[in-house]
């Protein structure tokens, strides 16, 4: 065995061995229990970053551990290759999205292999390949058949300068991220998936996912947002039309004094048409169309609105209510209409004060009266109804049901449930995505593409147009087609592409049979592997990706293709990788490599000025507080990098970067290496000692017992909690114990015990530092890979204590302690207690009435 640990030599050898031996390749095996371990696949955006390194290292430890525990482990990797990240990067780098994507896949694959991650690369997928998205298009057709996919007009973020639709993430402070011009709301025909059909089921099953973090489940529940309330109909004056409102506060309907419609509401322009308010309303609607219409942004805006010129009737009071269009009313909640009750809603109160609208108190607190003229804020609490006709004197909570029933009885409304969740808009007026498989025909309308024409292949040899616009609508060979229903040769192919979240909503099923050419997947393979046993990824995906994946699984289940509803049994959301921000007074944020230590201070290498060390934040390219994993791999190797990511913090917590921490991990591996190298010649030909600890004595017995205690600790930490940091710490303690005792391996028994300990250390560390452990294992004389070995098992008898600590009580008070052999019986414990010097002092020759021994932990002497 080499005397010095050299990862640059060792790691490539083992990576080549793993690849050639196909050690990570897996097939269905009904004789084995399966374990499907999956990390969220990455966007191929360039190079892997430290967040990737941490995520994939965590997953790899679990995958390798489960293999050693006898499971048939599926651990695949692929690429979430379509969508904005690739398109945006291609624009910035003046290249084609396809060229950029495939080049990045090659780079990132090589980096992951260099990390020693145990992926079955034969199952690799890229969502931008026709072999993948063909089946996504097939599923779209099935959903369209069942009414689960439909087209309607909807408001989108539109940049007039770039002539393109923007996702919410591309709108920065109301401006386009590309050109910095104002973004407005524009109505376009869009494709939607009917996720709301499954809203209740998605919500119910949030309570049937015990392996998910409570934080994620709460976020999903809030996003689905089930509300119980009433739909109330307000008739528009002098018409037979009604405005429907959903409210959870029907107990306050008698206090509704005005109506507010979202500026996007279809009635707004219709109501104002021909009135004195028409121009004011148009200008207001246009103004609001340039504002951020997310609920989060709207909360921060000053409340404003415009009277439409029309009124509606409060169905309970019969009074006229002016109809406004207001910026705080959103089409994405309820019906887009708000029954405004200023006395009992702060937002309505502020609006009423601003526009001098009436405020009527209809709920008073139990302990005081309210005067609408002197109120400084709305009262939103519970109380007794007043000014509410026949419902006066009723508790407001009880009134919720009674008023809803009354509305239903009179035909003025009904009890109902509303969800915050809206149908999923999947249309993207972008190029780099999966084409939507429909045809538009003037005669036949919307016509699905015949299944045997799939896939509709995205042309990969076309360039983006100016401003990043999609070339698809301007390509006659793509957009012009023949209607498969009537033969019309002037039919038009859909040129929108699908949201990239569609690809990531079923990829985990495709991994089960990635080369299947007869369907989305092979049913037998999916029946064996799914659901995913452990899913790992960032909490930032808690809502969209995870919710859409749960929804898609239900869609596929409803088509009879699978027999489960939930795709992921357990979910781990790992913390972020963080580092302090460094800034120069002249150059702003700077990279760590642009800093030098000089005269006990940090200086900018560019200008020599003193650096300000800011707060610790998530690693971010924009703030330059990043570490390139390649630099770590070059300097320390993969195993040290993995060790640091696992030891610095539990996986669910944020990890703070520390150069000293990385260096400490490297020193620890060197320490084990020296221990093994110093004794390898003596122990490599011996059989390890695995018998009872009773056959050993002295320091060797201590090492043997400590090794078994460590096996139990490490097994528990990995199996039960994924607390790899404490598992590593336990191995460190074992190594320290061996160094402290420094056993004399000239003694055969001592050498056999030491071999057992070093074997155990290699086995326990093999999921964490696989190259290092393989090399130790090989030098121990074992020919097959350590990954093919079983996880070490601890002996229960080796966990028994050699000595017991006994507490001595006299008349119930602690008077002393003693240590005694663990095999001592109760009589021996009594004798030892009576002979103890401190006990004798308190007994002081007094007669002893009785002596109790409690569970070999305590002896109580009663005088």
NORMO-V932883 format. One record per residue. N is the residue number from 1. RES is the residue in three letters. PHI is phi in whole degrees, 0 to 359 (999 if undefined). Layout:
n = <N | N>
res = <RES | RES>
phi = <PHI | PHI>
//
This chain:
n = <1 | 2 | 3 | 4 | 5 | 6 | 7 | 8 | 9 | 10 | 11 | 12 | 13 | 14 | 15 | 16 | 17 | 18 | 19 | 20 | 21 | 22 | 23 | 24 | 25 | 26 | 27 | 28 | 29 | 30 | 31 | 32 | 33 | 34 | 35 | 36 | 37 | 38 | 39 | 40 | 41 | 42 | 43 | 44 | 45 | 46 | 47 | 48 | 49 | 50 | 51 | 52 | 53 | 54 | 55 | 56 | 57 | 58 | 59 | 60 | 61 | 62 | 63 | 64 | 65 | 66 | 67 | 68 | 69 | 70 | 71 | 72 | 73 | 74 | 75 | 76 | 77 | 78 | 79 | 80 | 81 | 82 | 83 | 84 | 85 | 86 | 87 | 88 | 89 | 90 | 91 | 92 | 93 | 94 | 95 | 96 | 97 | 98 | 99 | 100 | 101 | 102 | 103 | 104 | 105 | 106 | 107 | 108 | 109 | 110 | 111 | 112 | 113 | 114 | 115 | 116 | 117 | 118 | 119 | 120 | 121 | 122 | 123 | 124 | 125 | 126 | 127 | 128 | 129 | 130 | 131 | 132 | 133 | 134 | 135 | 136 | 137 | 138 | 139 | 140 | 141 | 142 | 143 | 144 | 145 | 146 | 147 | 148 | 149 | 150 | 151 | 152 | 153 | 154 | 155 | 156 | 157 | 158 | 159 | 160 | 161 | 162 | 163 | 164 | 165 | 166 | 167 | 168 | 169 | 170 | 171 | 172 | 173 | 174 | 175 | 176 | 177 | 178 | 179 | 180 | 181 | 182 | 183 | 184 | 185 | 186 | 187 | 188 | 189 | 190 | 191 | 192 | 193 | 194 | 195 | 196 | 197 | 198 | 199 | 200 | 201 | 202 | 203 | 204 | 205 | 206 | 207 | 208 | 209 | 210 | 211 | 212 | 213 | 214 | 215 | 216 | 217 | 218 | 219 | 220 | 221 | 222 | 223 | 224 | 225 | 226 | 227 | 228 | 229 | 230 | 231 | 232 | 233 | 234 | 235 | 236 | 237 | 238 | 239 | 240 | 241 | 242 | 243 | 244 | 245 | 246 | 247 | 248 | 249 | 250 | 251 | 252 | 253 | 254 | 255 | 256 | 257 | 258 | 259 | 260 | 261 | 262 | 263 | 264 | 265 | 266 | 267 | 268 | 269 | 270 | 271 | 272 | 273 | 274 | 275 | 276 | 277 | 278 | 279 | 280 | 281 | 282 | 283 | 284 | 285 | 286 | 287 | 288 | 289 | 290 | 291 | 292 | 293 | 294 | 295 | 296 | 297 | 298 | 299 | 300 | 301 | 302 | 303 | 304 | 305 | 306 | 307 | 308 | 309 | 310 | 311 | 312 | 313 | 314 | 315 | 316 | 317 | 318 | 319 | 320 | 321 | 322 | 323 | 324 | 325 | 326 | 327 | 328 | 329 | 330 | 331 | 332 | 333 | 334 | 335 | 336 | 337 | 338 | 339 | 340 | 341 | 342 | 343 | 344 | 345 | 346 | 347 | 348 | 349 | 350 | 351 | 352 | 353 | 354 | 355 | 356 | 357 | 358 | 359 | 360 | 361 | 362 | 363 | 364 | 365 | 366 | 367 | 368 | 369 | 370 | 371 | 372 | 373 | 374 | 375 | 376 | 377 | 378 | 379 | 380 | 381 | 382 | 383 | 384 | 385 | 386 | 387 | 388 | 389 | 390 | 391 | 392 | 393 | 394 | 395 | 396 | 397 | 398 | 399 | 400 | 401 | 402 | 403 | 404 | 405 | 406 | 407 | 408 | 409 | 410 | 411 | 412 | 413 | 414 | 415 | 416 | 417 | 418 | 419 | 420 | 421 | 422 | 423 | 424 | 425 | 426 | 427 | 428 | 429 | 430 | 431 | 432 | 433 | 434 | 435 | 436 | 437 | 438 | 439 | 440 | 441 | 442 | 443 | 444 | 445 | 446 | 447 | 448 | 449 | 450 | 451 | 452 | 453 | 454 | 455 | 456 | 457 | 458 | 459 | 460 | 461 | 462 | 463 | 464 | 465 | 466 | 467 | 468 | 469 | 470 | 471 | 472 | 473 | 474 | 475 | 476 | 477 | 478 | 479 | 480 | 481 | 482 | 483 | 484 | 485 | 486 | 487 | 488 | 489 | 490 | 491 | 492 | 493 | 494 | 495 | 496 | 497 | 498 | 499 | 500 | 501 | 502 | 503 | 504 | 505 | 506 | 507 | 508 | 509 | 510 | 511 | 512 | 513 | 514 | 515 | 516 | 517 | 518 | 519 | 520 | 521 | 522 | 523 | 524 | 525 | 526 | 527 | 528 | 529 | 530 | 531 | 532 | 533 | 534 | 535 | 536 | 537 | 538 | 539 | 540 | 541 | 542 | 543 | 544 | 545 | 546 | 547 | 548 | 549 | 550 | 551 | 552 | 553 | 554 | 555 | 556 | 557 | 558 | 559 | 560 | 561 | 562 | 563 | 564 | 565 | 566 | 567 | 568 | 569 | 570 | 571 | 572 | 573 | 574 | 575 | 576 | 577 | 578 | 579 | 580 | 581 | 582 | 583 | 584 | 585 | 586 | 587 | 588 | 589 | 590 | 591 | 592 | 593 | 594 | 595 | 596 | 597 | 598 | 599 | 600 | 601 | 602 | 603 | 604 | 605 | 606 | 607 | 608 | 609 | 610 | 611 | 612 | 613 | 614 | 615 | 616 | 617 | 618 | 619 | 620 | 621 | 622 | 623 | 624 | 625 | 626 | 627 | 628 | 629 | 630 | 631 | 632 | 633 | 634 | 635 | 636 | 637 | 638 | 639 | 640 | 641 | 642 | 643 | 644 | 645 | 646 | 647 | 648 | 649 | 650 | 651 | 652 | 653 | 654 | 655 | 656 | 657 | 658 | 659 | 660 | 661 | 662 | 663 | 664 | 665 | 666 | 667 | 668 | 669 | 670 | 671 | 672 | 673 | 674 | 675 | 676 | 677 | 678 | 679 | 680 | 681 | 682 | 683 | 684 | 685 | 686 | 687 | 688 | 689 | 690 | 691 | 692 | 693 | 694 | 695 | 696 | 697 | 698 | 699 | 700 | 701 | 702 | 703 | 704 | 705 | 706 | 707 | 708 | 709 | 710 | 711 | 712 | 713 | 714 | 715 | 716 | 717 | 718 | 719 | 720 | 721 | 722 | 723 | 724 | 725 | 726 | 727 | 728 | 729 | 730 | 731 | 732 | 733 | 734 | 735 | 736 | 737 | 738 | 739 | 740 | 741 | 742 | 743 | 744 | 745 | 746 | 747 | 748 | 749 | 750 | 751 | 752 | 753 | 754 | 755 | 756 | 757 | 758 | 759 | 760 | 761 | 762 | 763 | 764 | 765 | 766 | 767 | 768 | 769 | 770 | 771 | 772 | 773 | 774 | 775 | 776 | 777 | 778 | 779 | 780 | 781 | 782 | 783 | 784 | 785 | 786 | 787 | 788 | 789 | 790 | 791 | 792 | 793 | 794 | 795 | 796 | 797 | 798 | 799 | 800 | 801 | 802 | 803 | 804 | 805 | 806 | 807 | 808 | 809 | 810 | 811 | 812 | 813 | 814 | 815 | 816 | 817 | 818 | 819 | 820 | 821 | 822 | 823 | 824 | 825 | 826 | 827 | 828 | 829 | 830 | 831 | 832 | 833 | 834 | 835 | 836 | 837 | 838 | 839 | 840 | 841 | 842 | 843 | 844 | 845 | 846 | 847 | 848 | 849 | 850 | 851 | 852 | 853 | 854 | 855 | 856 | 857 | 858 | 859 | 860 | 861 | 862 | 863>
res = <UNK | UNK | UNK | UNK | UNK | UNK | UNK | UNK | UNK | UNK | UNK | UNK | UNK | UNK | UNK | UNK | UNK | UNK | UNK | UNK | UNK | UNK | UNK | UNK | UNK | UNK | UNK | UNK | UNK | UNK | UNK | UNK | UNK | UNK | UNK | UNK | UNK | UNK | UNK | UNK | UNK | UNK | UNK | UNK | UNK | UNK | UNK | UNK | UNK | UNK | UNK | UNK | UNK | UNK | UNK | UNK | UNK | UNK | UNK | UNK | UNK | UNK | UNK | UNK | UNK | UNK | UNK | UNK | UNK | UNK | UNK | UNK | UNK | UNK | UNK | UNK | UNK | UNK | UNK | UNK | UNK | UNK | UNK | UNK | UNK | UNK | UNK | UNK | UNK | UNK | UNK | UNK | UNK | UNK | UNK | UNK | UNK | UNK | UNK | UNK | UNK | UNK | UNK | UNK | UNK | UNK | UNK | UNK | UNK | UNK | UNK | UNK | UNK | UNK | UNK | UNK | UNK | UNK | UNK | UNK | UNK | UNK | UNK | UNK | UNK | UNK | UNK | UNK | UNK | UNK | UNK | UNK | UNK | UNK | UNK | UNK | UNK | UNK | UNK | UNK | UNK | UNK | UNK | UNK | UNK | UNK | UNK | UNK | UNK | UNK | UNK | UNK | UNK | UNK | UNK | UNK | UNK | UNK | UNK | UNK | UNK | UNK | UNK | UNK | UNK | UNK | UNK | UNK | UNK | UNK | UNK | UNK | UNK | UNK | UNK | UNK | UNK | UNK | UNK | UNK | UNK | UNK | UNK | UNK | UNK | UNK | UNK | UNK | UNK | UNK | UNK | UNK | UNK | UNK | UNK | UNK | UNK | UNK | UNK | UNK | UNK | UNK | UNK | UNK | UNK | UNK | UNK | UNK | UNK | UNK | UNK | UNK | UNK | UNK | UNK | UNK | UNK | UNK | UNK | UNK | UNK | UNK | UNK | UNK | UNK | UNK | UNK | UNK | UNK | UNK | UNK | UNK | UNK | UNK | UNK | UNK | UNK | UNK | UNK | UNK | UNK | UNK | UNK | UNK | UNK | UNK | UNK | UNK | UNK | UNK | UNK | UNK | UNK | UNK | UNK | UNK | UNK | UNK | UNK | UNK | UNK | UNK | UNK | UNK | UNK | UNK | UNK | UNK | UNK | UNK | UNK | UNK | UNK | UNK | UNK | UNK | UNK | UNK | UNK | UNK | UNK | UNK | UNK | UNK | UNK | UNK | UNK | UNK | UNK | UNK | UNK | UNK | UNK | UNK | UNK | UNK | UNK | UNK | UNK | UNK | UNK | UNK | UNK | UNK | UNK | UNK | UNK | UNK | UNK | UNK | UNK | UNK | UNK | UNK | UNK | UNK | UNK | UNK | UNK | UNK | UNK | UNK | UNK | UNK | UNK | UNK | UNK | UNK | UNK | UNK | UNK | UNK | UNK | UNK | UNK | UNK | UNK | UNK | UNK | UNK | UNK | UNK | UNK | UNK | UNK | UNK | UNK | UNK | UNK | UNK | UNK | UNK | UNK | UNK | UNK | UNK | UNK | UNK | UNK | UNK | UNK | UNK | UNK | UNK | UNK | UNK | UNK | UNK | UNK | UNK | UNK | UNK | UNK | UNK | UNK | UNK | UNK | UNK | UNK | UNK | UNK | UNK | UNK | UNK | UNK | UNK | UNK | UNK | UNK | UNK | UNK | UNK | UNK | UNK | UNK | UNK | UNK | UNK | UNK | UNK | UNK | UNK | UNK | UNK | UNK | UNK | UNK | UNK | UNK | UNK | UNK | UNK | UNK | UNK | UNK | UNK | UNK | UNK | UNK | UNK | UNK | UNK | UNK | UNK | UNK | UNK | UNK | UNK | UNK | UNK | UNK | UNK | UNK | UNK | UNK | UNK | UNK | UNK | UNK | UNK | UNK | UNK | UNK | UNK | UNK | UNK | UNK | UNK | UNK | UNK | UNK | UNK | UNK | UNK | UNK | UNK | UNK | UNK | UNK | UNK | UNK | UNK | UNK | UNK | UNK | UNK | UNK | UNK | UNK | UNK | UNK | UNK | UNK | UNK | UNK | UNK | UNK | UNK | UNK | UNK | UNK | UNK | UNK | UNK | UNK | UNK | UNK | UNK | UNK | UNK | UNK | UNK | UNK | UNK | UNK | UNK | UNK | UNK | UNK | UNK | UNK | UNK | UNK | UNK | UNK | UNK | UNK | UNK | UNK | UNK | UNK | UNK | UNK | UNK | UNK | UNK | UNK | UNK | UNK | UNK | UNK | UNK | UNK | UNK | UNK | UNK | UNK | UNK | UNK | UNK | UNK | UNK | UNK | UNK | UNK | UNK | UNK | UNK | UNK | UNK | UNK | UNK | UNK | UNK | UNK | UNK | UNK | UNK | UNK | UNK | UNK | UNK | UNK | UNK | UNK | UNK | UNK | UNK | UNK | UNK | UNK | UNK | UNK | UNK | UNK | UNK | UNK | UNK | UNK | UNK | UNK | UNK | UNK | UNK | UNK | UNK | UNK | UNK | UNK | UNK | UNK | UNK | UNK | UNK | UNK | UNK | UNK | UNK | UNK | UNK | UNK | UNK | UNK | UNK | UNK | UNK | UNK | UNK | UNK | UNK | UNK | UNK | UNK | UNK | UNK | UNK | UNK | UNK | UNK | UNK | UNK | UNK | UNK | UNK | UNK | UNK | UNK | UNK | UNK | UNK | UNK | UNK | UNK | UNK | UNK | UNK | UNK | UNK | UNK | UNK | UNK | UNK | UNK | UNK | UNK | UNK | UNK | UNK | UNK | UNK | UNK | UNK | UNK | UNK | UNK | UNK | UNK | UNK | UNK | UNK | UNK | UNK | UNK | UNK | UNK | UNK | UNK | UNK | UNK | UNK | UNK | UNK | UNK | UNK | UNK | UNK | UNK | UNK | UNK | UNK | UNK | UNK | UNK | UNK | UNK | UNK | UNK | UNK | UNK | UNK | UNK | UNK | UNK | UNK | UNK | UNK | UNK | UNK | UNK | UNK | UNK | UNK | UNK | UNK | UNK | UNK | UNK | UNK | UNK | UNK | UNK | UNK | UNK | UNK | UNK | UNK | UNK | UNK | UNK | UNK | UNK | UNK | UNK | UNK | UNK | UNK | UNK | UNK | UNK | UNK | UNK | UNK | UNK | UNK | UNK | UNK | UNK | UNK | UNK | UNK | UNK | UNK | UNK | UNK | UNK | UNK | UNK | UNK | UNK | UNK | UNK | UNK | UNK | UNK | UNK | UNK | UNK | UNK | UNK | UNK | UNK | UNK | UNK | UNK | UNK | UNK | UNK | UNK | UNK | UNK | UNK | UNK | UNK | UNK | UNK | UNK | UNK | UNK | UNK | UNK | UNK | UNK | UNK | UNK | UNK | UNK | UNK | UNK | UNK | UNK | UNK | UNK | UNK | UNK | UNK | UNK | UNK | UNK | UNK | UNK | UNK | UNK | UNK | UNK | UNK | UNK | UNK | UNK | UNK | UNK | UNK | UNK | UNK | UNK | UNK | UNK | UNK | UNK | UNK | UNK | UNK | UNK | UNK | UNK | UNK | UNK | UNK | UNK | UNK | UNK | UNK | UNK | UNK | UNK | UNK | UNK | UNK | UNK | UNK | UNK | UNK | UNK | UNK | UNK | UNK | UNK | UNK | UNK | UNK | UNK | UNK | UNK | UNK | UNK | UNK | UNK | UNK | UNK | UNK | UNK | UNK | UNK | UNK | UNK | UNK | UNK | UNK | UNK | UNK | UNK | UNK | UNK | UNK>
phi = <999 | 299 | 283 | 243 | 285 | 229 | 298 | 296 | 273 | 291 | 296 | 299 | 298 | 286 | 297 | 293 | 297 | 300 | 292 | 292 | 278 | 53 | 295 | 263 | 289 | 221 | 229 | 296 | 215 | 291 | 276 | 243 | 282 | 273 | 215 | 256 | 252 | 219 | 261 | 303 | 285 | 268 | 288 | 281 | 267 | 155 | 229 | 290 | 247 | 295 | 297 | 299 | 304 | 293 | 302 | 285 | 291 | 303 | 297 | 294 | 301 | 295 | 298 | 294 | 298 | 294 | 301 | 292 | 273 | 99 | 280 | 272 | 257 | 261 | 221 | 261 | 215 | 201 | 222 | 276 | 266 | 273 | 105 | 300 | 305 | 292 | 294 | 296 | 295 | 296 | 297 | 298 | 262 | 52 | 219 | 273 | 306 | 294 | 299 | 298 | 295 | 293 | 294 | 292 | 301 | 300 | 295 | 289 | 298 | 298 | 294 | 293 | 295 | 294 | 284 | 77 | 287 | 273 | 276 | 275 | 291 | 292 | 259 | 302 | 230 | 230 | 290 | 271 | 269 | 303 | 299 | 272 | 284 | 305 | 280 | 291 | 295 | 300 | 295 | 303 | 299 | 294 | 292 | 295 | 304 | 271 | 78 | 275 | 238 | 210 | 240 | 205 | 281 | 208 | 280 | 228 | 281 | 238 | 258 | 290 | 294 | 275 | 53 | 210 | 276 | 243 | 287 | 305 | 293 | 266 | 259 | 246 | 53 | 79 | 239 | 290 | 293 | 278 | 249 | 66 | 273 | 298 | 258 | 234 | 276 | 227 | 270 | 226 | 284 | 227 | 268 | 229 | 256 | 276 | 294 | 297 | 300 | 252 | 304 | 297 | 294 | 299 | 290 | 302 | 286 | 300 | 268 | 240 | 236 | 295 | 272 | 256 | 297 | 300 | 300 | 292 | 297 | 296 | 298 | 292 | 301 | 293 | 291 | 293 | 58 | 284 | 231 | 262 | 191 | 219 | 262 | 243 | 255 | 249 | 285 | 282 | 303 | 65 | 220 | 258 | 265 | 232 | 255 | 268 | 233 | 259 | 219 | 263 | 238 | 295 | 294 | 255 | 302 | 294 | 262 | 286 | 244 | 204 | 243 | 237 | 251 | 298 | 304 | 275 | 298 | 299 | 277 | 301 | 290 | 296 | 293 | 277 | 301 | 83 | 258 | 296 | 269 | 306 | 293 | 298 | 294 | 302 | 296 | 294 | 298 | 294 | 300 | 293 | 296 | 265 | 265 | 292 | 259 | 289 | 300 | 295 | 290 | 300 | 300 | 271 | 282 | 292 | 288 | 212 | 192 | 221 | 291 | 279 | 95 | 234 | 233 | 231 | 251 | 292 | 294 | 263 | 255 | 77 | 275 | 284 | 236 | 296 | 259 | 252 | 251 | 228 | 289 | 272 | 276 | 240 | 292 | 280 | 231 | 60 | 253 | 85 | 236 | 240 | 283 | 270 | 239 | 297 | 289 | 228 | 214 | 297 | 298 | 293 | 299 | 299 | 294 | 297 | 296 | 294 | 250 | 54 | 262 | 295 | 239 | 239 | 281 | 235 | 225 | 246 | 299 | 293 | 252 | 198 | 263 | 242 | 245 | 298 | 287 | 252 | 296 | 253 | 204 | 288 | 256 | 254 | 274 | 281 | 180 | 249 | 288 | 226 | 50 | 232 | 57 | 293 | 263 | 303 | 88 | 275 | 297 | 300 | 292 | 293 | 293 | 306 | 286 | 292 | 289 | 298 | 295 | 297 | 299 | 294 | 296 | 272 | 73 | 259 | 173 | 198 | 291 | 203 | 239 | 236 | 241 | 291 | 300 | 245 | 303 | 276 | 281 | 254 | 287 | 228 | 276 | 228 | 272 | 277 | 194 | 281 | 300 | 277 | 276 | 226 | 235 | 255 | 236 | 298 | 275 | 261 | 80 | 276 | 236 | 295 | 293 | 301 | 303 | 285 | 267 | 281 | 278 | 278 | 275 | 289 | 292 | 267 | 254 | 255 | 264 | 295 | 276 | 304 | 77 | 83 | 294 | 289 | 279 | 303 | 296 | 263 | 257 | 302 | 292 | 263 | 279 | 272 | 206 | 257 | 294 | 289 | 265 | 242 | 85 | 302 | 276 | 256 | 290 | 237 | 283 | 300 | 253 | 288 | 246 | 277 | 307 | 297 | 294 | 296 | 299 | 275 | 267 | 212 | 298 | 294 | 284 | 296 | 303 | 295 | 206 | 295 | 257 | 298 | 250 | 252 | 182 | 303 | 194 | 277 | 299 | 297 | 295 | 293 | 299 | 283 | 272 | 276 | 284 | 298 | 283 | 220 | 249 | 227 | 182 | 282 | 292 | 296 | 262 | 301 | 260 | 298 | 301 | 292 | 290 | 295 | 295 | 295 | 295 | 299 | 298 | 291 | 299 | 296 | 294 | 291 | 273 | 79 | 272 | 222 | 236 | 220 | 253 | 253 | 280 | 233 | 290 | 234 | 228 | 242 | 255 | 284 | 286 | 275 | 263 | 237 | 205 | 292 | 271 | 247 | 223 | 251 | 300 | 260 | 253 | 70 | 300 | 227 | 285 | 305 | 287 | 266 | 244 | 230 | 279 | 213 | 52 | 62 | 220 | 264 | 238 | 284 | 293 | 280 | 240 | 82 | 281 | 290 | 269 | 265 | 268 | 270 | 283 | 279 | 224 | 305 | 303 | 211 | 300 | 295 | 260 | 62 | 269 | 243 | 241 | 281 | 306 | 299 | 296 | 292 | 296 | 293 | 275 | 246 | 95 | 294 | 296 | 294 | 298 | 298 | 301 | 297 | 300 | 269 | 271 | 289 | 192 | 299 | 300 | 279 | 262 | 293 | 251 | 266 | 298 | 209 | 300 | 295 | 294 | 295 | 297 | 296 | 297 | 296 | 295 | 297 | 296 | 297 | 295 | 295 | 302 | 296 | 300 | 293 | 296 | 295 | 244 | 300 | 300 | 281 | 260 | 293 | 260 | 265 | 271 | 292 | 279 | 225 | 274 | 292 | 295 | 295 | 277 | 246 | 212 | 66 | 295 | 296 | 298 | 298 | 298 | 299 | 293 | 297 | 297 | 293 | 300 | 293 | 301 | 297 | 295 | 295 | 300 | 297 | 295 | 280 | 292 | 268 | 228 | 57 | 269 | 293 | 296 | 283 | 296 | 297 | 300 | 295 | 294 | 300 | 298 | 298 | 299 | 299 | 299 | 296 | 296 | 296 | 281 | 49 | 296 | 275 | 278 | 294 | 282 | 300 | 296 | 297 | 295 | 294 | 294 | 296 | 300 | 302 | 294 | 291 | 303 | 296 | 298 | 298 | 295 | 293 | 270 | 299 | 290 | 271 | 234 | 293 | 295 | 303 | 292 | 301 | 291 | 299 | 300 | 298 | 291 | 285 | 96 | 272 | 278 | 274 | 301 | 297 | 294 | 274 | 274 | 279 | 297 | 297 | 245 | 272 | 270 | 298 | 291 | 282 | 270 | 293 | 285 | 282 | 229 | 245 | 261 | 251 | 271 | 257 | 246 | 236 | 54 | 85 | 250 | 292 | 236 | 173 | 219 | 214 | 251 | 211 | 304 | 296 | 267 | 292 | 272 | 298 | 295 | 295 | 294 | 297 | 298 | 296 | 292 | 290 | 266 | 290 | 301 | 293 | 295 | 300 | 299 | 278 | 292 | 50 | 64 | 283 | 293 | 264 | 279 | 198 | 229 | 249 | 246 | 249 | 49 | 53 | 237 | 212 | 236 | 246 | 260 | 257 | 265>
//
